[in-house]
């Protein structure tokens, strides 16, 4: 039971990190001190997508699931959870590049907005 709870906790952490990577720039609007943490998270997310790597949280989650008597899964977090919902076919490398570019584009828009707001008045 404890392993299943641990695996679910890793899943939630993974989801939170993914959401922070995609939309964390919005938090930077309120907390500018998160800027470098968020930029590193975005860099990590883009590298994971473009290099076709698996995030270290995925094998950890799988190991905990197996120890808890559940089946693990192959591939990464995006392929297993997100692509099942969003994409009916397997996640191709081309689509991974598009996801990485989308991540960069969303954050460029957010940081462009932050930059424009800073030029008008300094953030607290």
HUHUCOR-V56321 format. One record per backbone hydrogen bond with DSSP energy under -1.0 kcal/mol. CO is the residue of the C=O (numbers start at 1). NH is the residue of the N-H. Records with the same first field share a line. If there is no record, write none. Layout:
CO = NH ; NH
This chain:
1 = 5
2 = 6
3 = 7
4 = 8
5 = 9
6 = 10
7 = 11
8 = 12
9 = 13
10 = 14
11 = 15
12 = 16
13 = 17
14 = 18
15 = 19
16 = 20
17 = 21
18 = 22
19 = 23
20 = 24
23 = 26
24 = 28
27 = 31
31 = 34
32 = 35
34 = 38
35 = 39
36 = 40
37 = 41
38 = 42
39 = 43
40 = 44
41 = 45
42 = 46
43 = 47
44 = 48
45 = 49
46 = 50
47 = 51
48 = 53
55 = 58
56 = 60
57 = 61
58 = 62
59 = 63
60 = 64
61 = 65
62 = 66
63 = 67
64 = 68
65 = 70
66 = 69
76 = 80
77 = 81
78 = 83
82 = 86
83 = 87
92 = 96
93 = 97
94 = 98
95 = 99
96 = 100
97 = 101
98 = 102
99 = 103
100 = 104
101 = 105
102 = 106
103 = 107
104 = 108
105 = 109
106 = 110
107 = 111
108 = 112
109 = 113
110 = 114
111 = 115
112 = 116
113 = 117
114 = 118
115 = 119
116 = 120
117 = 121
